[in-house]
Amino acid sequence: GLILGAAYALYLYRRIIFGALTKENLKTILDLSPREWIIFAPLVIIVLWMGVYPVSFLDIMHVSVENLVNQVETAQAAAAHAAQLAAN
């Protein structure tokens, strides 16, 4: 099943990306304009940077995540203590 799924995905990819356009109204669609490239390029750079060096983005969230973890641990300890008191 996995091999057939991969083969079908590659077949569809080839037809979509490299296939000939059959509808006339699609033949007039242009590639990205310079304005769209200016908007799109920084987004691509940021996404690639997040993939290559994620620490620069994760450091920003470190303090708030640490606070959240502390809150969860405190709540778990309180719940365990309450359950222990209820059992006795």
PyMOL Python script that loads the backbone (N, CA, C, O; Angstrom):
from pymol import cmd

cmd.read_pdbstr("""\
ATOM      1  N   GLY A   1       0.813  -1.184   0.000  1.00  0.00           N
ATOM      2  CA  GLY A   1       0.000   0.000   0.000  1.00  0.00           C
ATOM      3  C   GLY A   1       0.863   1.258   0.000  1.00  0.00           C
ATOM      4  O   GLY A   1       0.581   2.222  -0.711  1.00  0.00           O
ATOM      5  N   LEU A   2       1.916   1.231   0.807  1.00  0.00           N
ATOM      6  CA  LEU A   2       2.788   2.397   0.911  1.00  0.00           C
ATOM      7  C   LEU A   2       3.528   2.637  -0.400  1.00  0.00           C
ATOM      8  O   LEU A   2       3.683   3.779  -0.833  1.00  0.00           O
ATOM      9  N   ILE A   3       3.977   1.570  -1.022  1.00  0.00           N
ATOM     10  CA  ILE A   3       4.707   1.701  -2.286  1.00  0.00           C
ATOM     11  C   ILE A   3       3.776   2.184  -3.392  1.00  0.00           C
ATOM     12  O   ILE A   3       4.159   3.026  -4.204  1.00  0.00           O
ATOM     13  N   LEU A   4       2.563   1.659  -3.427  1.00  0.00           N
ATOM     14  CA  LEU A   4       1.603   2.108  -4.435  1.00  0.00           C
ATOM     15  C   LEU A   4       1.230   3.573  -4.216  1.00  0.00           C
ATOM     16  O   LEU A   4       1.086   4.328  -5.178  1.00  0.00           O
ATOM     17  N   GLY A   5       1.074   3.971  -2.964  1.00  0.00           N
ATOM     18  CA  GLY A   5       0.763   5.365  -2.665  1.00  0.00           C
ATOM     19  C   GLY A   5       1.877   6.296  -3.109  1.00  0.00           C
ATOM     20  O   GLY A   5       1.615   7.356  -3.679  1.00  0.00           O
ATOM     21  N   ALA A   6       3.121   5.904  -2.851  1.00  0.00           N
ATOM     22  CA  ALA A   6       4.259   6.723  -3.274  1.00  0.00           C
ATOM     23  C   ALA A   6       4.346   6.789  -4.798  1.00  0.00           C
ATOM     24  O   ALA A   6       4.612   7.851  -5.362  1.00  0.00           O
ATOM     25  N   ALA A   7       4.125   5.666  -5.455  1.00  0.00           N
ATOM     26  CA  ALA A   7       4.174   5.641  -6.919  1.00  0.00           C
ATOM     27  C   ALA A   7       3.079   6.528  -7.505  1.00  0.00           C
ATOM     28  O   ALA A   7       3.319   7.259  -8.466  1.00  0.00           O
ATOM     29  N   TYR A   8       1.887   6.467  -6.934  1.00  0.00           N
ATOM     30  CA  TYR A   8       0.784   7.295  -7.421  1.00  0.00           C
ATOM     31  C   TYR A   8       1.063   8.774  -7.172  1.00  0.00           C
ATOM     32  O   TYR A   8       0.753   9.612  -8.019  1.00  0.00           O
ATOM     33  N   ALA A   9       1.641   9.100  -6.025  1.00  0.00           N
ATOM     34  CA  ALA A   9       1.978  10.492  -5.723  1.00  0.00           C
ATOM     35  C   ALA A   9       3.007  11.017  -6.720  1.00  0.00           C
ATOM     36  O   ALA A   9       2.888  12.149  -7.189  1.00  0.00           O
ATOM     37  N   LEU A  10       4.008  10.216  -7.045  1.00  0.00           N
ATOM     38  CA  LEU A  10       5.008  10.632  -8.030  1.00  0.00           C
ATOM     39  C   LEU A  10       4.394  10.786  -9.421  1.00  0.00           C
ATOM     40  O   LEU A  10       4.749  11.700 -10.165  1.00  0.00           O
ATOM     41  N   TYR A  11       3.479   9.894  -9.763  1.00  0.00           N
ATOM     42  CA  TYR A  11       2.788   9.975 -11.050  1.00  0.00           C
ATOM     43  C   TYR A  11       1.985  11.275 -11.137  1.00  0.00           C
ATOM     44  O   TYR A  11       2.047  11.978 -12.145  1.00  0.00           O
ATOM     45  N   LEU A  12       1.232  11.592 -10.080  1.00  0.00           N
ATOM     46  CA  LEU A  12       0.453  12.823 -10.075  1.00  0.00           C
ATOM     47  C   LEU A  12       1.352  14.047 -10.117  1.00  0.00           C
ATOM     48  O   LEU A  12       1.064  15.008 -10.830  1.00  0.00           O
ATOM     49  N   TYR A  13       2.433  14.017  -9.360  1.00  0.00           N
ATOM     50  CA  TYR A  13       3.377  15.139  -9.350  1.00  0.00           C
ATOM     51  C   TYR A  13       3.915  15.386 -10.757  1.00  0.00           C
ATOM     52  O   TYR A  13       3.977  16.531 -11.206  1.00  0.00           O
ATOM     53  N   ARG A  14       4.298  14.336 -11.442  1.00  0.00           N
ATOM     54  CA  ARG A  14       4.841  14.472 -12.796  1.00  0.00           C
ATOM     55  C   ARG A  14       3.797  15.063 -13.739  1.00  0.00           C
ATOM     56  O   ARG A  14       4.117  15.924 -14.559  1.00  0.00           O
ATOM     57  N   ARG A  15       2.551  14.605 -13.624  1.00  0.00           N
ATOM     58  CA  ARG A  15       1.500  15.112 -14.509  1.00  0.00           C
ATOM     59  C   ARG A  15       1.169  16.569 -14.216  1.00  0.00           C
ATOM     60  O   ARG A  15       0.915  17.350 -15.133  1.00  0.00           O
ATOM     61  N   ILE A  16       1.172  16.938 -12.923  1.00  0.00           N
ATOM     62  CA  ILE A  16       0.806  18.306 -12.562  1.00  0.00           C
ATOM     63  C   ILE A  16       1.929  19.282 -12.901  1.00  0.00           C
ATOM     64  O   ILE A  16       1.678  20.336 -13.485  1.00  0.00           O
ATOM     65  N   ILE A  17       3.150  18.943 -12.546  1.00  0.00           N
ATOM     66  CA  ILE A  17       4.264  19.867 -12.720  1.00  0.00           C
ATOM     67  C   ILE A  17       4.764  19.909 -14.164  1.00  0.00           C
ATOM     68  O   ILE A  17       5.041  20.988 -14.687  1.00  0.00           O
ATOM     69  N   PHE A  18       4.879  18.771 -14.801  1.00  0.00           N
ATOM     70  CA  PHE A  18       5.491  18.712 -16.124  1.00  0.00           C
ATOM     71  C   PHE A  18       4.501  18.452 -17.248  1.00  0.00           C
ATOM     72  O   PHE A  18       4.899  18.367 -18.410  1.00  0.00           O
ATOM     73  N   GLY A  19       3.235  18.326 -16.928  1.00  0.00           N
ATOM     74  CA  GLY A  19       2.239  18.044 -17.955  1.00  0.00           C
ATOM     75  C   GLY A  19       1.927  19.267 -18.807  1.00  0.00           C
ATOM     76  O   GLY A  19       2.202  20.402 -18.417  1.00  0.00           O
ATOM     77  N   ALA A  20       1.357  19.020 -19.959  1.00  0.00           N
ATOM     78  CA  ALA A  20       0.983  20.104 -20.864  1.00  0.00           C
ATOM     79  C   ALA A  20      -0.346  20.702 -20.416  1.00  0.00           C
ATOM     80  O   ALA A  20      -1.221  19.999 -19.912  1.00  0.00           O
ATOM     81  N   LEU A  21      -0.479  22.021 -20.611  1.00  0.00           N
ATOM     82  CA  LEU A  21      -1.735  22.689 -20.290  1.00  0.00           C
ATOM     83  C   LEU A  21      -2.743  22.395 -21.393  1.00  0.00           C
ATOM     84  O   LEU A  21      -2.447  22.560 -22.576  1.00  0.00           O
ATOM     85  N   THR A  22      -3.919  21.964 -21.003  1.00  0.00           N
ATOM     86  CA  THR A  22      -4.933  21.621 -21.993  1.00  0.00           C
ATOM     87  C   THR A  22      -6.014  22.688 -22.102  1.00  0.00           C
ATOM     88  O   THR A  22      -6.661  22.790 -23.145  1.00  0.00           O
ATOM     89  N   LYS A  23      -6.228  23.479 -21.068  1.00  0.00           N
ATOM     90  CA  LYS A  23      -7.264  24.515 -21.091  1.00  0.00           C
ATOM     91  C   LYS A  23      -6.651  25.833 -21.558  1.00  0.00           C
ATOM     92  O   LYS A  23      -5.583  26.232 -21.096  1.00  0.00           O
ATOM     93  N   GLU A  24      -7.337  26.495 -22.474  1.00  0.00           N
ATOM     94  CA  GLU A  24      -6.823  27.739 -23.052  1.00  0.00           C
ATOM     95  C   GLU A  24      -6.721  28.858 -22.022  1.00  0.00           C
ATOM     96  O   GLU A  24      -5.780  29.650 -22.064  1.00  0.00           O
ATOM     97  N   ASN A  25      -7.677  28.933 -21.098  1.00  0.00           N
ATOM     98  CA  ASN A  25      -7.650  30.030 -20.124  1.00  0.00           C
ATOM     99  C   ASN A  25      -6.495  29.886 -19.137  1.00  0.00           C
ATOM    100  O   ASN A  25      -6.099  30.877 -18.523  1.00  0.00           O
ATOM    101  N   LEU A  26      -5.950  28.702 -18.968  1.00  0.00           N
ATOM    102  CA  LEU A  26      -4.806  28.515 -18.082  1.00  0.00           C
ATOM    103  C   LEU A  26      -3.489  28.907 -18.743  1.00  0.00           C
ATOM    104  O   LEU A  26      -2.501  29.160 -18.055  1.00  0.00           O
ATOM    105  N   LYS A  27      -3.469  28.957 -20.055  1.00  0.00           N
ATOM    106  CA  LYS A  27      -2.232  29.293 -20.764  1.00  0.00           C
ATOM    107  C   LYS A  27      -1.870  30.768 -20.623  1.00  0.00           C
ATOM    108  O   LYS A  27      -0.730  31.149 -20.888  1.00  0.00           O
ATOM    109  N   THR A  28      -2.820  31.599 -20.212  1.00  0.00           N
ATOM    110  CA  THR A  28      -2.542  33.029 -20.056  1.00  0.00           C
ATOM    111  C   THR A  28      -2.037  33.375 -18.663  1.00  0.00           C
ATOM    112  O   THR A  28      -1.639  34.516 -18.426  1.00  0.00           O
ATOM    113  N   ILE A  29      -2.042  32.431 -17.744  1.00  0.00           N
ATOM    114  CA  ILE A  29      -1.578  32.696 -16.382  1.00  0.00           C
ATOM    115  C   ILE A  29      -0.060  32.847 -16.397  1.00  0.00           C
ATOM    116  O   ILE A  29       0.657  32.012 -16.949  1.00  0.00           O
ATOM    117  N   LEU A  30       0.414  33.926 -15.781  1.00  0.00           N
ATOM    118  CA  LEU A  30       1.846  34.207 -15.760  1.00  0.00           C
ATOM    119  C   LEU A  30       2.477  33.690 -14.473  1.00  0.00           C
ATOM    120  O   LEU A  30       1.784  33.381 -13.504  1.00  0.00           O
ATOM    121  N   ASP A  31       3.800  33.603 -14.482  1.00  0.00           N
ATOM    122  CA  ASP A  31       4.531  33.268 -13.269  1.00  0.00           C
ATOM    123  C   ASP A  31       4.486  34.460 -12.322  1.00  0.00           C
ATOM    124  O   ASP A  31       3.807  35.451 -12.593  1.00  0.00           O
ATOM    125  N   LEU A  32       5.201  34.365 -11.224  1.00  0.00           N
ATOM    126  CA  LEU A  32       5.194  35.432 -10.230  1.00  0.00           C
ATOM    127  C   LEU A  32       5.740  36.734 -10.804  1.00  0.00           C
ATOM    128  O   LEU A  32       6.725  36.746 -11.543  1.00  0.00           O
ATOM    129  N   SER A  33       5.076  37.824 -10.446  1.00  0.00           N
ATOM    130  CA  SER A  33       5.546  39.149 -10.858  1.00  0.00           C
ATOM    131  C   SER A  33       6.676  39.579  -9.925  1.00  0.00           C
ATOM    132  O   SER A  33       6.857  38.972  -8.869  1.00  0.00           O
ATOM    133  N   PRO A  34       7.440  40.609 -10.289  1.00  0.00           N
ATOM    134  CA  PRO A  34       8.505  41.084  -9.380  1.00  0.00           C
ATOM    135  C   PRO A  34       7.969  41.481  -8.002  1.00  0.00           C
ATOM    136  O   PRO A  34       8.624  41.242  -6.988  1.00  0.00           O
ATOM    137  N   ARG A  35       6.798  42.078  -7.968  1.00  0.00           N
ATOM    138  CA  ARG A  35       6.193  42.457  -6.682  1.00  0.00           C
ATOM    139  C   ARG A  35       5.914  41.224  -5.828  1.00  0.00           C
ATOM    140  O   ARG A  35       6.170  41.225  -4.624  1.00  0.00           O
ATOM    141  N   GLU A  36       5.393  40.178  -6.451  1.00  0.00           N
ATOM    142  CA  GLU A  36       5.113  38.942  -5.714  1.00  0.00           C
ATOM    143  C   GLU A  36       6.404  38.283  -5.247  1.00  0.00           C
ATOM    144  O   GLU A  36       6.443  37.713  -4.157  1.00  0.00           O
ATOM    145  N   TRP A  37       7.466  38.353  -6.057  1.00  0.00           N
ATOM    146  CA  TRP A  37       8.765  37.811  -5.639  1.00  0.00           C
ATOM    147  C   TRP A  37       9.304  38.550  -4.428  1.00  0.00           C
ATOM    148  O   TRP A  37       9.873  37.938  -3.525  1.00  0.00           O
ATOM    149  N   ILE A  38       9.125  39.885  -4.407  1.00  0.00           N
ATOM    150  CA  ILE A  38       9.602  40.687  -3.278  1.00  0.00           C
ATOM    151  C   ILE A  38       8.874  40.296  -1.997  1.00  0.00           C
ATOM    152  O   ILE A  38       9.468  40.297  -0.919  1.00  0.00           O
ATOM    153  N   ILE A  39       7.607  39.967  -2.109  1.00  0.00           N
ATOM    154  CA  ILE A  39       6.833  39.539  -0.938  1.00  0.00           C
ATOM    155  C   ILE A  39       7.180  38.103  -0.562  1.00  0.00           C
ATOM    156  O   ILE A  39       7.274  37.773   0.620  1.00  0.00           O
ATOM    157  N   PHE A  40       7.367  37.259  -1.554  1.00  0.00           N
ATOM    158  CA  PHE A  40       7.555  35.826  -1.331  1.00  0.00           C
ATOM    159  C   PHE A  40       8.958  35.473  -0.837  1.00  0.00           C
ATOM    160  O   PHE A  40       9.112  34.565  -0.020  1.00  0.00           O
ATOM    161  N   ALA A  41       9.968  36.170  -1.316  1.00  0.00           N
ATOM    162  CA  ALA A  41      11.359  35.837  -0.988  1.00  0.00           C
ATOM    163  C   ALA A  41      11.657  35.901   0.512  1.00  0.00           C
ATOM    164  O   ALA A  41      12.269  34.969   1.032  1.00  0.00           O
ATOM    165  N   PRO A  42      11.253  36.961   1.238  1.00  0.00           N
ATOM    166  CA  PRO A  42      11.531  36.960   2.684  1.00  0.00           C
ATOM    167  C   PRO A  42      10.844  35.820   3.428  1.00  0.00           C
ATOM    168  O   PRO A  42      11.387  35.287   4.395  1.00  0.00           O
ATOM    169  N   LEU A  43       9.655  35.450   2.977  1.00  0.00           N
ATOM    170  CA  LEU A  43       8.960  34.331   3.620  1.00  0.00           C
ATOM    171  C   LEU A  43       9.726  33.028   3.429  1.00  0.00           C
ATOM    172  O   LEU A  43       9.845  32.231   4.359  1.00  0.00           O
ATOM    173  N   VAL A  44      10.239  32.814   2.236  1.00  0.00           N
ATOM    174  CA  VAL A  44      11.028  31.608   1.964  1.00  0.00           C
ATOM    175  C   VAL A  44      12.297  31.607   2.798  1.00  0.00           C
ATOM    176  O   VAL A  44      12.681  30.577   3.351  1.00  0.00           O
ATOM    177  N   ILE A  45      12.947  32.759   2.889  1.00  0.00           N
ATOM    178  CA  ILE A  45      14.182  32.855   3.680  1.00  0.00           C
ATOM    179  C   ILE A  45      13.904  32.560   5.146  1.00  0.00           C
ATOM    180  O   ILE A  45      14.673  31.844   5.787  1.00  0.00           O
ATOM    181  N   ILE A  46      12.812  33.102   5.686  1.00  0.00           N
ATOM    182  CA  ILE A  46      12.467  32.862   7.093  1.00  0.00           C
ATOM    183  C   ILE A  46      12.167  31.389   7.334  1.00  0.00           C
ATOM    184  O   ILE A  46      12.620  30.823   8.329  1.00  0.00           O
ATOM    185  N   VAL A  47      11.419  30.768   6.448  1.00  0.00           N
ATOM    186  CA  VAL A  47      11.088  29.347   6.610  1.00  0.00           C
ATOM    187  C   VAL A  47      12.349  28.497   6.553  1.00  0.00           C
ATOM    188  O   VAL A  47      12.515  27.581   7.359  1.00  0.00           O
ATOM    189  N   LEU A  48      13.235  28.787   5.614  1.00  0.00           N
ATOM    190  CA  LEU A  48      14.490  28.034   5.533  1.00  0.00           C
ATOM    191  C   LEU A  48      15.348  28.265   6.769  1.00  0.00           C
ATOM    192  O   LEU A  48      15.972  27.332   7.274  1.00  0.00           O
ATOM    193  N   TRP A  49      15.386  29.508   7.261  1.00  0.00           N
ATOM    194  CA  TRP A  49      16.158  29.814   8.472  1.00  0.00           C
ATOM    195  C   TRP A  49      15.598  29.051   9.668  1.00  0.00           C
ATOM    196  O   TRP A  49      16.358  28.543  10.493  1.00  0.00           O
ATOM    197  N   MET A  50      14.265  28.969   9.765  1.00  0.00           N
ATOM    198  CA  MET A  50      13.647  28.216  10.865  1.00  0.00           C
ATOM    199  C   MET A  50      14.023  26.741  10.793  1.00  0.00           C
ATOM    200  O   MET A  50      14.178  26.091  11.826  1.00  0.00           O
ATOM    201  N   GLY A  51      14.169  26.213   9.594  1.00  0.00           N
ATOM    202  CA  GLY A  51      14.537  24.814   9.453  1.00  0.00           C
ATOM    203  C   GLY A  51      16.001  24.552   9.727  1.00  0.00           C
ATOM    204  O   GLY A  51      16.347  23.522  10.304  1.00  0.00           O
ATOM    205  N   VAL A  52      16.869  25.471   9.322  1.00  0.00           N
ATOM    206  CA  VAL A  52      18.307  25.277   9.482  1.00  0.00           C
ATOM    207  C   VAL A  52      18.769  25.646  10.882  1.00  0.00           C
ATOM    208  O   VAL A  52      19.589  24.938  11.467  1.00  0.00           O
ATOM    209  N   TYR A  53      18.259  26.734  11.423  1.00  0.00           N
ATOM    210  CA  TYR A  53      18.704  27.230  12.726  1.00  0.00           C
ATOM    211  C   TYR A  53      17.489  27.570  13.594  1.00  0.00           C
ATOM    212  O   TYR A  53      17.218  28.749  13.820  1.00  0.00           O
ATOM    213  N   PRO A  54      16.753  26.569  14.084  1.00  0.00           N
ATOM    214  CA  PRO A  54      15.522  26.833  14.841  1.00  0.00           C
ATOM    215  C   PRO A  54      15.757  27.438  16.217  1.00  0.00           C
ATOM    216  O   PRO A  54      14.830  27.987  16.814  1.00  0.00           O
ATOM    217  N   VAL A  55      16.982  27.348  16.732  1.00  0.00           N
ATOM    218  CA  VAL A  55      17.264  27.864  18.077  1.00  0.00           C
ATOM    219  C   VAL A  55      16.959  29.354  18.156  1.00  0.00           C
ATOM    220  O   VAL A  55      16.487  29.834  19.186  1.00  0.00           O
ATOM    221  N   SER A  56      17.221  30.084  17.087  1.00  0.00           N
ATOM    222  CA  SER A  56      16.979  31.526  17.109  1.00  0.00           C
ATOM    223  C   SER A  56      15.503  31.853  17.311  1.00  0.00           C
ATOM    224  O   SER A  56      15.182  32.915  17.844  1.00  0.00           O
ATOM    225  N   PHE A  57      14.607  30.974  16.901  1.00  0.00           N
ATOM    226  CA  PHE A  57      13.178  31.193  17.103  1.00  0.00           C
ATOM    227  C   PHE A  57      12.697  30.574  18.411  1.00  0.00           C
ATOM    228  O   PHE A  57      11.799  31.111  19.060  1.00  0.00           O
ATOM    229  N   LEU A  58      13.286  29.459  18.795  1.00  0.00           N
ATOM    230  CA  LEU A  58      12.857  28.784  20.019  1.00  0.00           C
ATOM    231  C   LEU A  58      13.308  29.523  21.266  1.00  0.00           C
ATOM    232  O   LEU A  58      12.643  29.442  22.299  1.00  0.00           O
ATOM    233  N   ASP A  59      14.423  30.242  21.199  1.00  0.00           N
ATOM    234  CA  ASP A  59      14.893  31.012  22.355  1.00  0.00           C
ATOM    235  C   ASP A  59      13.891  32.081  22.768  1.00  0.00           C
ATOM    236  O   ASP A  59      13.781  32.404  23.950  1.00  0.00           O
ATOM    237  N   ILE A  60      13.170  32.623  21.819  1.00  0.00           N
ATOM    238  CA  ILE A  60      12.173  33.650  22.107  1.00  0.00           C
ATOM    239  C   ILE A  60      11.068  33.078  22.993  1.00  0.00           C
ATOM    240  O   ILE A  60      10.548  33.780  23.860  1.00  0.00           O
ATOM    241  N   MET A  61      10.709  31.826  22.788  1.00  0.00           N
ATOM    242  CA  MET A  61       9.612  31.201  23.528  1.00  0.00           C
ATOM    243  C   MET A  61      10.068  30.524  24.812  1.00  0.00           C
ATOM    244  O   MET A  61       9.235  30.041  25.579  1.00  0.00           O
ATOM    245  N   HIS A  62      11.353  30.478  25.059  1.00  0.00           N
ATOM    246  CA  HIS A  62      11.882  29.690  26.171  1.00  0.00           C
ATOM    247  C   HIS A  62      11.301  30.107  27.516  1.00  0.00           C
ATOM    248  O   HIS A  62      10.909  29.245  28.303  1.00  0.00           O
ATOM    249  N   VAL A  63      11.235  31.398  27.799  1.00  0.00           N
ATOM    250  CA  VAL A  63      10.768  31.871  29.106  1.00  0.00           C
ATOM    251  C   VAL A  63       9.299  31.525  29.313  1.00  0.00           C
ATOM    252  O   VAL A  63       8.932  31.031  30.380  1.00  0.00           O
ATOM    253  N   SER A  64       8.457  31.772  28.328  1.00  0.00           N
ATOM    254  CA  SER A  64       7.035  31.492  28.493  1.00  0.00           C
ATOM    255  C   SER A  64       6.764  29.995  28.575  1.00  0.00           C
ATOM    256  O   SER A  64       5.878  29.571  29.317  1.00  0.00           O
ATOM    257  N   VAL A  65       7.508  29.194  27.833  1.00  0.00           N
ATOM    258  CA  VAL A  65       7.335  27.740  27.914  1.00  0.00           C
ATOM    259  C   VAL A  65       7.789  27.234  29.277  1.00  0.00           C
ATOM    260  O   VAL A  65       7.157  26.352  29.859  1.00  0.00           O
ATOM    261  N   GLU A  66       8.874  27.786  29.782  1.00  0.00           N
ATOM    262  CA  GLU A  66       9.359  27.401  31.115  1.00  0.00           C
ATOM    263  C   GLU A  66       8.316  27.733  32.184  1.00  0.00           C
ATOM    264  O   GLU A  66       8.090  26.935  33.093  1.00  0.00           O
ATOM    265  N   ASN A  67       7.682  28.901  32.083  1.00  0.00           N
ATOM    266  CA  ASN A  67       6.620  29.261  33.022  1.00  0.00           C
ATOM    267  C   ASN A  67       5.436  28.311  32.917  1.00  0.00           C
ATOM    268  O   ASN A  67       4.864  27.922  33.934  1.00  0.00           O
ATOM    269  N   LEU A  68       5.069  27.939  31.714  1.00  0.00           N
ATOM    270  CA  LEU A  68       3.962  27.012  31.513  1.00  0.00           C
ATOM    271  C   LEU A  68       4.277  25.649  32.106  1.00  0.00           C
ATOM    272  O   LEU A  68       3.419  25.043  32.747  1.00  0.00           O
ATOM    273  N   VAL A  69       5.486  25.160  31.905  1.00  0.00           N
ATOM    274  CA  VAL A  69       5.897  23.870  32.467  1.00  0.00           C
ATOM    275  C   VAL A  69       5.855  23.925  33.989  1.00  0.00           C
ATOM    276  O   VAL A  69       5.409  22.973  34.630  1.00  0.00           O
ATOM    277  N   ASN A  70       6.314  25.024  34.571  1.00  0.00           N
ATOM    278  CA  ASN A  70       6.266  25.166  36.030  1.00  0.00           C
ATOM    279  C   ASN A  70       4.835  25.159  36.544  1.00  0.00           C
ATOM    280  O   ASN A  70       4.561  24.556  37.581  1.00  0.00           O
ATOM    281  N   GLN A  71       3.919  25.814  35.845  1.00  0.00           N
ATOM    282  CA  GLN A  71       2.514  25.820  36.249  1.00  0.00           C
ATOM    283  C   GLN A  71       1.923  24.415  36.191  1.00  0.00           C
ATOM    284  O   GLN A  71       1.195  24.009  37.097  1.00  0.00           O
ATOM    285  N   VAL A  72       2.231  23.681  35.141  1.00  0.00           N
ATOM    286  CA  VAL A  72       1.708  22.319  34.998  1.00  0.00           C
ATOM    287  C   VAL A  72       2.270  21.421  36.089  1.00  0.00           C
ATOM    288  O   VAL A  72       1.535  20.630  36.679  1.00  0.00           O
ATOM    289  N   GLU A  73       3.561  21.534  36.362  1.00  0.00           N
ATOM    290  CA  GLU A  73       4.164  20.712  37.414  1.00  0.00           C
ATOM    291  C   GLU A  73       3.570  21.042  38.775  1.00  0.00           C
ATOM    292  O   GLU A  73       3.340  20.136  39.576  1.00  0.00           O
ATOM    293  N   THR A  74       3.318  22.312  39.057  1.00  0.00           N
ATOM    294  CA  THR A  74       2.704  22.713  40.321  1.00  0.00           C
ATOM    295  C   THR A  74       1.292  22.152  40.429  1.00  0.00           C
ATOM    296  O   THR A  74       0.901  21.654  41.485  1.00  0.00           O
ATOM    297  N   ALA A  75       0.527  22.227  39.352  1.00  0.00           N
ATOM    298  CA  ALA A  75      -0.834  21.697  39.357  1.00  0.00           C
ATOM    299  C   ALA A  75      -0.832  20.184  39.523  1.00  0.00           C
ATOM    300  O   ALA A  75      -1.684  19.642  40.228  1.00  0.00           O
ATOM    301  N   GLN A  76       0.100  19.498  38.893  1.00  0.00           N
ATOM    302  CA  GLN A  76       0.188  18.043  39.040  1.00  0.00           C
ATOM    303  C   GLN A  76       0.544  17.664  40.463  1.00  0.00           C
ATOM    304  O   GLN A  76      -0.014  16.710  41.006  1.00  0.00           O
ATOM    305  N   ALA A  77       1.457  18.390  41.073  1.00  0.00           N
ATOM    306  CA  ALA A  77       1.834  18.099  42.458  1.00  0.00           C
ATOM    307  C   ALA A  77       0.657  18.340  43.390  1.00  0.00           C
ATOM    308  O   ALA A  77       0.430  17.560  44.314  1.00  0.00           O
ATOM    309  N   ALA A  78      -0.096  19.416  43.158  1.00  0.00           N
ATOM    310  CA  ALA A  78      -1.268  19.700  43.993  1.00  0.00           C
ATOM    311  C   ALA A  78      -2.334  18.632  43.815  1.00  0.00           C
ATOM    312  O   ALA A  78      -2.968  18.228  44.790  1.00  0.00           O
ATOM    313  N   ALA A  79      -2.542  18.170  42.595  1.00  0.00           N
ATOM    314  CA  ALA A  79      -3.534  17.125  42.344  1.00  0.00           C
ATOM    315  C   ALA A  79      -3.111  15.812  42.976  1.00  0.00           C
ATOM    316  O   ALA A  79      -3.946  15.097  43.529  1.00  0.00           O
ATOM    317  N   ALA A  80      -1.835  15.485  42.906  1.00  0.00           N
ATOM    318  CA  ALA A  80      -1.347  14.251  43.530  1.00  0.00           C
ATOM    319  C   ALA A  80      -1.491  14.328  45.041  1.00  0.00           C
ATOM    320  O   ALA A  80      -1.849  13.340  45.681  1.00  0.00           O
ATOM    321  N   HIS A  81      -1.216  15.493  45.616  1.00  0.00           N
ATOM    322  CA  HIS A  81      -1.354  15.669  47.065  1.00  0.00           C
ATOM    323  C   HIS A  81      -2.822  15.554  47.475  1.00  0.00           C
ATOM    324  O   HIS A  81      -3.133  14.935  48.492  1.00  0.00           O
ATOM    325  N   ALA A  82      -3.727  16.149  46.690  1.00  0.00           N
ATOM    326  CA  ALA A  82      -5.155  16.063  46.992  1.00  0.00           C
ATOM    327  C   ALA A  82      -5.651  14.627  46.865  1.00  0.00           C
ATOM    328  O   ALA A  82      -6.473  14.189  47.670  1.00  0.00           O
ATOM    329  N   ALA A  83      -5.174  13.898  45.883  1.00  0.00           N
ATOM    330  CA  ALA A  83      -5.580  12.501  45.718  1.00  0.00           C
ATOM    331  C   ALA A  83      -5.068  11.656  46.867  1.00  0.00           C
ATOM    332  O   ALA A  83      -5.754  10.744  47.328  1.00  0.00           O
ATOM    333  N   GLN A  84      -3.869  11.955  47.331  1.00  0.00           N
ATOM    334  CA  GLN A  84      -3.303  11.215  48.461  1.00  0.00           C
ATOM    335  C   GLN A  84      -4.099  11.496  49.731  1.00  0.00           C
ATOM    336  O   GLN A  84      -4.349  10.581  50.515  1.00  0.00           O
ATOM    337  N   LEU A  85      -4.499  12.744  49.943  1.00  0.00           N
ATOM    338  CA  LEU A  85      -5.305  13.082  51.114  1.00  0.00           C
ATOM    339  C   LEU A  85      -6.683  12.428  51.048  1.00  0.00           C
ATOM    340  O   LEU A  85      -7.213  11.987  52.068  1.00  0.00           O
ATOM    341  N   ALA A  86      -7.259  12.366  49.854  1.00  0.00           N
ATOM    342  CA  ALA A  86      -8.575  11.749  49.699  1.00  0.00           C
ATOM    343  C   ALA A  86      -8.510  10.248  49.909  1.00  0.00           C
ATOM    344  O   ALA A  86      -9.476   9.646  50.377  1.00  0.00           O
ATOM    345  N   ALA A  87      -7.387   9.637  49.571  1.00  0.00           N
ATOM    346  CA  ALA A  87      -7.246   8.188  49.737  1.00  0.00           C
ATOM    347  C   ALA A  87      -7.101   7.814  51.203  1.00  0.00           C
ATOM    348  O   ALA A  87      -7.463   6.705  51.595  1.00  0.00           O
ATOM    349  N   ASN A  88      -6.579   8.719  52.014  1.00  0.00           N
ATOM    350  CA  ASN A  88      -6.385   8.425  53.438  1.00  0.00           C
ATOM    351  C   ASN A  88      -7.584   8.771  54.203  1.00  0.00           C
ATOM    352  O   ASN A  88      -7.611   8.594  55.421  1.00  0.00           O
TER     353      ASN A  88
END
""", "prot")
cmd.dss("prot")
cmd.show_as("cartoon", "prot")
cmd.util.cbc("prot")
cmd.orient("prot")
